[in-house]
Amino acid sequence: MADRIRIVIAKPGLDGHDRGAKVIARALRDAGMEVVYTGLHQTPEQIVQTVIQEDADAVGLSVLSGAHMTLFRRTIELLKEHQAEDVVVFGGGIVPDEDIPELEQAGVAKIFTPGATMEDIVDWVRTNVAAAD
């Protein structure tokens, strides 16, 4: 039997709204994945340390504050510094359409904007994130 996909769901920055992150975490968990939710007000450094400690296959970042360009990029930069480039980075929140191509170029595999269904997110994770052997 293959290992289960391990995902860290994180709320970087000062954004205090985490309902969406909790809903995503629960949907992924209910779909059979192992999910670690970091809680509010995490720095990219704290998130990457959690990803490494948990041996996560992916990290989902939820940003509503408008700081997505800085927070996503810094998280990816730190994953590279820690030789964890194989961790799939995806995210969601309030991200303007015009910022998505730049985030993808920086290494974000997928951005889910408001209106994405839980089924779409679960299916995307299943298709695009492989469990570590």
Salt bridges, closest charged atoms under 4 A:
ASP15 OD2 - LYS11 NZ 2.87
ASP18 OD2 - LYS22 NZ 3.47
ASP30 OD1 - ARG29 NH2 2.74
GLU34 OE2 - ARG4 NE 3.71
GLU34 OE1 - ARG6 NH1 2.18
GLU45 OE2 - ARG74 NH2 3.14
GLU54 OE1 - ARG6 NH2 2.53
GLU77 OE2 - ARG74 NH1 2.23
GLU81 OE2 - ARG74 NH1 3.91
ASP99 OD2 - HIS68 NE2 2.66
GLU102 OE2 - ARG73 NH2 2.07
